[in-house]
Amino acid sequence: MNIPIIFGWPQIILLIVGLVGVWLLVSMGVSLIRRDYWHKHAGGKEFQKHGWHEPGQPLLHRHHRPVRWRRGITGILLLLLASSLLWVTFIVQTYLGLTGEIKVAHIRATPITNVPHVMSVELILYDSNGHPASDNTYLVQGDEWMLQGDIVKFPAWVNVIGLHSGYKLTRLEGRFDNPNLERNSKHTVVVLNGGDDNFFKTAYAQKSWFSWFVDASYGNAVFDPAGAFDVFATQDALIARPTGQT
């Protein structure tokens, strides 16, 4: 199961702003603690040591260490800014998640001239980094090729932190246009990548256990006639686009 992590500049900027805001708030808190400690333990002793007051007289000129209120206010403003950026990032990442696509395969299907309902299908699979992982050619019975896979869809809040929906291509099959042929003819089934993923099978069978982390888990398929196509995994499904190449 491939679960791409998309961590870009929006997340980095948000993290930096949030950390700076937290640091400034902590700095203000430490300043307050030190001031209170100095007031209770060190202040009177220093005044007595240096003769700044007479016994029995109030301390009129006690010096206070400055409190870093400006840092605290700046920290609060930065945290508010970070929250606003989080909201904007949530909206942007959700939109990017709906439109984001990862290339997972390239298919070149060619009909066999003297054999009806049979195609030669070249299938190139890509890894999570977009590099070709394998290149194989199969004889597929049918008028269309069909690529199947497992999809594990995560909630939107997981997508915000850069986690793309998980996917795994599991089968290459043939599909007949004629329903009678589809019902009665022999089918070609090529298992890819070892079949269904263990994480997918667990999430699929134990939906209640994973409901807080997995929005949905399901099988998905895309099919097309002969031609050249790029296959992409979106947040929801597998899609294919013709490349114009033969």
C-alpha positions in Angstrom: 0.0 0.0 0.0 1.5 3.3 -1.1 0.6 6.2 1.2 2.4 9.3 -0.2 3.3 12.1 2.2 2.9 15.6 0.6 4.7 18.1 3.0 5.3 21.4 1.3 5.9 25.1 2.1 2.4 25.7 3.6 3.0 23.2 6.3 6.6 24.4 6.9 5.6 28.0 7.2 2.7 27.1 9.5 5.0 25.0 11.8 7.6 27.8 12.0 5.1 30.5 12.9 3.4 28.3 15.5 6.8 27.4 17.1 7.8 31.1 17.3 4.5 32.0 18.9 4.8 29.2 21.5 8.4 30.3 22.3 7.4 33.9 22.8 4.6 32.9 25.2 6.9 30.6 27.1 9.4 33.4 27.3 6.8 35.7 28.8 5.8 33.0 31.3 9.4 32.5 32.4 9.8 36.3 32.8 6.8 36.4 35.1 8.1 33.5 37.2 11.5 35.1 37.6 10.0 38.4 38.5 7.8 36.8 41.2 10.7 34.8 42.6 12.9 38.0 42.7 10.1 39.9 44.4 9.6 37.3 47.2 13.2 36.1 47.8 15.9 38.3 46.4 14.4 41.8 46.4 14.2 42.5 50.1 17.7 41.1 50.8 19.2 43.2 48.1 17.6 46.3 49.5 18.8 45.5 53.1 22.3 44.6 51.9 22.8 47.9 50.2 21.0 50.0 52.8 18.2 51.1 50.5 15.7 51.1 53.4 15.6 51.4 57.2 14.2 48.6 59.4 10.5 49.0 60.1 10.1 51.4 57.1 8.3 50.4 53.9 10.4 49.7 50.8 9.7 52.8 48.7 12.0 52.3 45.8 11.9 48.6 45.1 13.1 47.8 41.6 11.1 45.5 39.5 12.4 43.4 36.7 10.6 44.3 33.5 8.0 41.8 32.3 8.1 41.0 28.6 4.5 41.8 27.9 5.3 42.7 24.3 6.7 39.2 23.7 3.6 37.7 25.2 1.3 39.8 23.1 3.4 39.1 20.0 3.2 35.4 20.9 -0.6 35.5 21.1 -0.8 37.3 17.8 1.5 34.8 16.2 -0.6 31.9 17.5 -3.7 33.6 16.2 -1.9 33.9 12.9 -0.9 30.3 13.0 -4.6 29.3 13.6 -5.6 31.4 10.7 -3.0 29.9 8.5 -4.1 26.4 9.7 -7.6 27.2 8.5 -6.4 28.5 5.2 -4.1 25.5 4.9 -7.0 23.2 5.6 -9.0 24.8 2.8 -6.1 24.7 0.4 -5.0 21.2 1.2 -8.6 19.9 1.0 -8.8 21.5 -2.5 -5.4 20.1 -3.5 -6.4 16.8 -2.1 -9.5 16.7 -4.4 -7.5 17.7 -7.4 -4.1 16.1 -6.6 -3.2 13.1 -8.8 -0.3 10.7 -8.6 0.7 8.8 -11.7 0.7 5.0 -11.0 0.8 3.3 -14.4 1.0 3.6 -18.1 -0.9 1.3 -20.4 -0.5 0.6 -24.1 -3.2 -1.8 -25.4 -3.1 -3.1 -29.0 -5.7 -5.4 -30.5 -4.5 -8.7 -32.1 -5.4 -8.5 -35.7 -6.3 -12.1 -36.5 -7.6 -13.0 -33.0 -10.9 -11.3 -32.0 -11.5 -10.0 -28.5 -7.8 -10.3 -27.6 -5.3 -7.5 -26.8 -1.6 -7.1 -26.2 -1.3 -4.9 -23.1 1.9 -3.3 -22.0 1.7 -2.2 -18.4 4.3 0.1 -16.8 3.9 0.5 -13.1 5.4 3.5 -11.2 6.6 3.7 -7.6 5.6 6.3 -5.1 8.4 8.6 -6.4 7.1 8.5 -10.0 9.8 6.2 -11.3 9.1 3.1 -13.4 9.1 0.0 -11.2 8.2 -2.6 -13.8 7.4 -3.0 -17.5 5.5 -6.1 -18.6 3.4 -7.1 -21.6 0.3 -9.4 -21.3 -2.2 -11.1 -23.6 -5.6 -10.0 -22.3 -8.9 -11.5 -23.5 -11.5 -8.8 -23.9 -12.3 -5.7 -25.8 -11.2 -3.4 -23.0 -8.5 -3.6 -20.4 -9.4 -3.1 -16.7 -7.0 -2.0 -13.9 -8.2 -2.6 -10.4 -6.8 -1.4 -7.1 -7.3 -0.9 -3.3 -8.1 2.6 -2.0 -7.8 3.7 1.6 -9.2 7.2 1.9 -8.2 9.3 5.0 -10.3 12.1 6.6 -9.7 15.7 5.5 -7.7 16.6 8.7 -5.2 13.9 7.8 -4.9 15.3 4.3 -4.1 18.7 5.9 -0.9 17.4 7.3 0.1 16.1 3.9 -1.0 12.5 3.9 -2.5 11.4 0.5 -5.0 8.6 0.3 -3.4 5.1 0.2 -3.6 3.1 -3.0 -2.3 -0.2 -4.4 -2.8 -1.7 -7.9 -3.9 -5.3 -7.5 -5.2 -6.7 -10.8 -5.2 -6.4 -14.6 -8.2 -7.9 -16.3 -10.0 -8.0 -19.6 -13.6 -6.8 -20.2 -15.9 -7.7 -23.0 -18.3 -5.2 -24.6 -20.9 -7.9 -25.3 -22.7 -8.9 -22.0 -23.0 -12.5 -23.2 -19.3 -12.8 -23.8 -18.7 -11.1 -20.5 -20.9 -13.7 -18.9 -19.7 -16.8 -20.6 -16.2 -16.2 -22.0 -12.9 -17.0 -20.2 -11.5 -14.0 -18.4 -7.9 -12.9 -18.1 -6.8 -12.1 -14.5 -3.3 -10.9 -13.8 -2.5 -10.4 -10.1 -0.3 -7.3 -9.5 1.9 -6.5 -6.5 0.8 -9.6 -4.6 -2.9 -8.8 -4.6 -4.9 -7.0 -1.9 -2.8 -5.2 0.8 -2.9 -6.4 4.4 -3.6 -3.0 5.8 -6.5 -2.6 3.3 -8.0 -5.9 4.2 -7.8 -5.1 7.9 -9.3 -1.6 7.5 -12.0 -3.1 5.2 -13.0 -5.9 7.6 -12.7 -3.9 10.8 -14.2 -0.5 9.8 -15.2 0.4 13.3 -11.7 0.1 14.6 -10.3 2.4 12.0 -13.2 4.9 11.7 -11.2 7.7 13.5 -8.4 7.4 11.1 -9.8 5.9 7.9 -12.7 7.6 6.1 -13.4 4.7 3.7 -11.7 1.6 2.3 -12.9 0.1 -1.0 -11.9 -1.5 -4.3 -11.8 0.6 -7.4 -11.4 -0.1 -11.2 -10.8 1.9 -14.4 -11.3 0.4 -17.9 -10.8 1.7 -21.4 -10.5 0.3 -25.0 -7.3 -0.2 -26.9 -4.9 2.8 -26.9 -2.3 4.5 -24.7 -3.3 5.8 -21.3 -1.8 7.2 -18.2 -3.4 6.0 -15.0 -3.6 8.2 -11.9 -4.6 7.7 -8.3 -6.6 10.6 -6.9 -7.9 10.9 -3.3 -11.0 8.9 -4.3 -10.3 6.7 -7.3 -8.2 5.5 -10.2 -8.6 7.5 -13.4 -7.2 7.1 -16.9 -6.3 9.7 -19.5 -5.4 9.0 -23.1 -1.8 10.1 -24.0 -2.2 10.2 -27.8 0.7 7.8 -28.1 0.4 4.4 -29.8 
